[in-house]
Amino acid sequence: MTIATIVALAAEESEHHGNVALETVGFGIIAIAIFAALAIVTLSYRNVANRHAHKAEAYAIAHADDVEHRSGHGH
């Protein structure tokens, strides 16, 4: 047997006539589930700064004297 014959026989045996789109639906379901979980994590951080605004204001008042007044970019 030559390599070409072996390859032809292997291709003939592995050939199947199924619905390929139906076989790959699971990958789509898994991807949707992962993106939904990531969306829930992202939305859980929504408005976090406003939830702790009272702490930020209290810290700013308590440490108002600690701020150095510099001129320049970003300060």
C-alpha positions in Angstrom: 0.0 0.0 0.0 1.2 3.5 -0.7 0.7 6.5 1.4 -1.9 7.9 -1.0 -4.0 4.7 -0.6 -3.8 4.8 3.1 -4.8 8.5 3.2 -7.7 7.8 0.8 -8.9 4.9 2.9 -8.7 6.9 6.2 -10.6 9.8 4.6 -13.3 7.4 3.4 -13.7 5.8 6.8 -13.9 9.1 8.7 -16.4 10.7 6.4 -19.8 11.2 7.9 -22.9 13.0 6.7 -24.2 14.7 9.8 -25.5 18.2 10.4 -22.2 20.0 11.3 -24.1 23.1 12.5 -26.1 21.1 15.0 -22.9 19.4 16.3 -21.3 22.8 17.1 -24.3 24.3 19.0 -22.7 23.3 22.3 -19.8 25.7 21.6 -22.2 28.6 21.1 -24.1 27.7 24.3 -20.8 27.6 26.3 -19.7 31.0 24.8 -23.0 32.6 25.7 -22.8 31.3 29.2 -19.3 32.6 29.7 -20.1 36.0 28.3 -23.3 36.2 30.5 -21.2 35.4 33.6 -18.7 38.1 32.6 -21.5 40.6 32.1 -22.9 39.8 35.5 -19.4 40.4 37.1 -19.1 43.7 35.1 -22.5 44.9 36.2 -21.8 44.1 39.8 -19.2 46.9 39.8 -21.7 49.4 38.6 -22.1 52.5 40.7 -19.5 51.3 43.3 -18.1 54.8 43.8 -21.4 56.3 44.7 -22.1 53.5 47.2 -19.1 54.6 49.2 -19.3 58.3 48.7 -19.7 59.0 52.4 -16.4 57.3 53.1 -14.7 59.3 50.4 -16.0 62.6 51.8 -15.1 61.7 55.3 -11.5 60.8 54.2 -11.2 64.0 52.2 -12.3 66.1 55.2 -10.0 64.2 57.6 -7.0 64.5 55.3 -7.6 68.0 53.8 -4.3 69.3 55.4 -2.3 66.4 53.9 -2.8 67.6 50.3 0.2 69.3 48.8 -0.6 72.1 46.4 1.7 71.7 43.5 1.5 73.1 40.0 2.0 71.1 37.0 0.5 68.4 34.9 -1.9 66.1 36.7 -1.6 67.7 40.1 
